[in-house]
Amino acid sequence: MIQTDIIIIGAGPVGLFTVFEAGLLKLRCHLIDSLPQPGGQCSEIYPKKPIYDIPGFPSILAGDLIDNLMEQINPFQPGFTLGESAVTIDKTEDEQFIVTTNKGTTHKAPVIMIAGGLGVFEPRKPPIENLAQFEDKGIEYIIKDPQMYQDKHVVIAGGGDSALDWAIYLADNNIATEISLVHRRSSFRGHLDSVQRVMDLADIGKIKLITEAEVIGVRGFEKLEHVVIKHKTEGEIIKETDHLIPLFGLKPALGPIASWGLDIAKNAIQVDILDYSTNIPGIYAIGDVNTYENKLKLILCGFHEGTLAVQSAFARIHPEKKNVLKYTTVNGVNGF
């Protein structure tokens, strides 16, 4: 059994930064995540996507943010159980918790921080009969490595920010030989700046816009070779392509979290904004997984929530000690 001070369920940016704040208070952390590497969505879904609202960084790639956080918490030697999902939480007689994963790994601590983001994600897939036949054989729902599309013919389906952003990225960086953006309407749902950029790239021939249309079929032998597009006025279009990337968003679900006896509202965990504690003493919820009045689902806000939760956790773990706030500008960062 892995023994620690704080079990953090979720190794995304909020969970990682919480390790730093806990380390400043000499509290050890162990993180559990179903993904095979730390970073959550930033690593798994959009590592090459720029983020613009991290203080001190006018722009930083999501993957680079995770690398920086990992470097920042390195002095505090966190433990990781990766590629395993937390499935049960049990309370012990000595007021501690045992968290067991789907692979049977057990962890024990007096405090749990749930930083599970929006929960478990599944892509929203278009209703195409033989879609699964070509998954990972030309059909991808998440762009992990843009370089795999180098010199390829790519069809992106969707009309939101993700579809627009990736079409722009592949075009601006001269990665794909041909980029086609298929959307069932003539207008897009994304940010106006992104929409205008796509229009500009279409005007100079770097993106082929196919609007008022949708992909209704996929064809190929051992891998994807063609997509069938139904156009409002032109009828069926058979288009040769190497990759189809349907970007219709992700469906979040709380997964096992929903069965842990926590107060749930709006598919998220209700917390006290004093310290982001849940209805179960000793369990906190931070980041996108929680909800409260005026909640903003931003990484920045998750950092704040984790910081205050750790202060409360210290008082629970060491009720006999008085925690005096020490500034890192004065004391520096002293690891374990």
N, C-alpha and C positions, 0 to 999 in steps of 0.2 A: 504494500500500500504506500502511495506517495503522500507524505505528510508535508504541509506547508502552512503559511499564515493565511494566505488568500488564494482561493481557487478562482481563476478568471475563465469564464466560459465564453470563448470568442477571442480570436487573436487578430482582430482587425485593428485599425489605427487607434481606436479608443481603448481597447483592451491593452495594447502595447504601451500607450502613454501612461496608463494606470500603473503599470509596473514601475515606471520611473517615479511617479508620485509616492507609491508605496515604499520604494527603495529609500527615498529620502527620510522616511520614518523608520527605516530598518525593518521593514516588513517584507518577507519573502513571498514570491508569487509563483504559481504554476498555472500555465494556460492550456486549455483544451480547445481544439478546433477540428471540425470534420474535414477541413481542407488539408492537403498534404504539406502546405507551407504557410508561414505566417502572412498576414496582410489582408485577409478577408476579400471583399470585393475589389479592393485596390490592386491586389495581386492576381486574383482569379479572373476578373471580368474586364478591367480596363487599366492594366499596368502602364500602358503608353499614353494614357489620356492625361492632359494637363489639368491641374486643379489650381484655381485662382484665389481661393479665400483662406489660405493658410497664412497666419500672420508672419511677416518677415520674408515671405516668398511671393513675389509678384506672380510667378508661375512655377509649378513644380509637377513633374510627372508623378502619377499615383505610385508607381513602382519605386521611384526615388524617395518618395515620402516614407514608404515602408522601410527602405534601406536605412534612412536616417534615424527612424525610430528604433530600429534594431541596434544601431550603433549607440544610440542614446541610452538604451536600457542595458547594454552589455555589462557595465560595472556591477549590476545587481543580479546577475547570473540567474535569470528566470529559467524555470523548467518548462518543457513543452510536451504535450501529448497530442500529436498531429495525426490526421487521417482517421480520427475516431470521434464519434458524436457522444456528448453527454446525454444519457437517457433516463437516469434515475437520480434522485436526491433523497437521502435518508438522514434522519436526525438521530444522534447518539445520546446516551444517557448523560454524557459529560458536556452537553450543549455544543457539540460539533456536528459537522455535516460530512457525509460520505457521498461522493459523486462517482457513479459507475458509468462507464462508456459502453457502447454497443459491442466492443471487443473484450469487455470484462475487466478493463483496467480500473482500479479503485484509487480514489484520492480523498484525503481527509484534511479538513481545515475548519477553523471557527467562523470563517467568513467566506461568502461566495459573492462574486461580482459577475452578474450576467451582462455580457457585452456582445450579445449575439446578433447585432445589426438588425436587419429586418427578418431574420430567421432563415429558413431553408428556401432556396430559390430554384424555380424551374422556369425555363424559357416558355413564352407563349408561342406555340407553333402554328403555322398556317394549316388549314384543313386540306392537306394534300395526301392522297391515299398511300402512296409508296414512299413518303418522306423518310421514314426510318431506314429504308434500304441504303440511302446515301449519306446518312449521318456519319461524320468523320471520314467520308469519302468524297468530299466536295461540298458538303453542307455543314456549316458551323453556325452556332447561335451566339457565340462569344468570340471576340477577336482577342486572342492572347498574344500572338506574335505577328504583327503586321507584315514582317518580312516574308512570311510564307506565301504572300500574295504577289511577290515580286514577279513582274513580267507575265502576270496571269490575267485572264478575262474574269471579271468579278461582277456579280449582280447583287446589289443590296436591296432588300425589300423593307419598306417602312417609311414613316413620315414624321417621326419624332426626333428628338435631339440626338439620340444615339445613332440613328441612320444618317442624319445630316453630318454629324461630327466625324464619323468614320469615312464617309464619302469624301469629305474635305481633306481629312488626313491622308488618305491614300492618293488623292489627286495632288495635293500640295507637295508631297514628298516623292512624287513620280515613282510610286511603287508598282501599281497595277498598270498593265498595258491598256486595258479598257475598264472603265467603271460605269456601270449602269445603275441608276437609282429608280426603282419602281415603286410608285405610290398610287393608291386607289383614288385619291382625290387630286384636284389641281392645286390645292393650297396645302401647306405643311403646318405641323403643330409645334415646331421647334422655335427657338429664339430667333428674333427677326434678323439679327446679325448673321446667324448661321444660314438662314434661308437666303439672304442676299448673297452670301458668299457662294452658295451652291449655284444660284442663278448666274453669277459672274463666271464661275468655272464652266457652266454649261455653255455660256455664250462663246467661250474660247475653245470649246471642244474637249475639255478635260474631263467632263462628266456628261454622260448621256442621260437625259431626263426622260422617263417614260411615265407620265402621269395619267390619271383616270384609267388605271390598269392594275392588274394584280397577277401574281404568279399562281397558276392553278395546276401545274404539273411539272414533274422532273423526270428526265430520261437519261439513260446511260447503260453501260455494260458492267464493268467492274468498278467504275467511278462515275461521278456526275459528268455528263457531256452536254446536255441541253436543258433549258427551262422552257416551259410553255406559259406564255403570257397572254391573258385575255384583256384586250384593249376595248375601251368603250365604243370607239368608232371604227377601228381597223380590224376588229375581230381577233383571231388567234395569231400570235407571233411566236415562232419557234426560234429561240436564240441560243447560239452556241456559247458555252461558258465553262470555266474551270471550277468556279465556286459560286454558291448561293449562300448569302448571309441574311437570313430573316431576322430583323431587329424590331420585334413587336413588344419588347419589354419583358420583364420577369415577373412571375407570380410568387409573392412571398407567403410563407406560412410559418407559424411559430414552431411547428414540429413538436418534439417531446416537451418543450417548455410549457405548453398548454396544459399538461397533466401534472404539474408540480404543486398545485394548490395555491398558486399566485392569483391575485386579482387581475383580471384581464379586461381591457376595454379597447375597442378599435383595433383588435388584433395586436395589441401591445400590452406591456406590463405597467400597471398603475404604480406610481411612486409618490413618496412625500418629497416635495421640492426642498425641504430643509437639508436632506442629506442623500436623497435618491434611494432611500430604503423602501423595501416592499412591505407587504402585510405580514411577511414572515421575518421576525427579527434575525439579523445576521445575514440576510440575503438582500443584495442591492441590485438595481438594474440601471445601466448607464448606456448612453448612446441611442441609436435608432430603435432599440428594442423596447424602450420605455415610452410612457405617455403621461402628460400632465398639461394643465392649462397653459396655453401659449407656447407649447413645445415646438422647437425648430429642429428639423432633422439635418443638422450640419455637423461635420467632424469637429469644428471649433467648439460647438456646444457640448459635444460628448467629452472633449478634453476637460472642460469645466466641471461636468457632472462627475467624472472619475476622480478629479482632484478633491471635491468636497466629500464624496463617498469614502475615500481613503481616510480622511480626517476622522470621520465617524467610526470607521472600522478600527482605527487605532485605539479609540476610547473603549470599544467593545473588547478588543483583544487584551489591552493593558489598562483595565479600569483603575489600577493603583498608581498609574503614572500620569503626570501632567504633560501634555504636548505643547511645547512652546514653538511657535512658528519660526523657522530659521530660513533666512533668504540664501539662495544659492550664490547670489552675488557676493555675499560675505563669507559663507562657509564652504563654497565650492560643492563638488559632487564627490562624496566619499562612498565608494562601493563596498561590497562585502569581501 
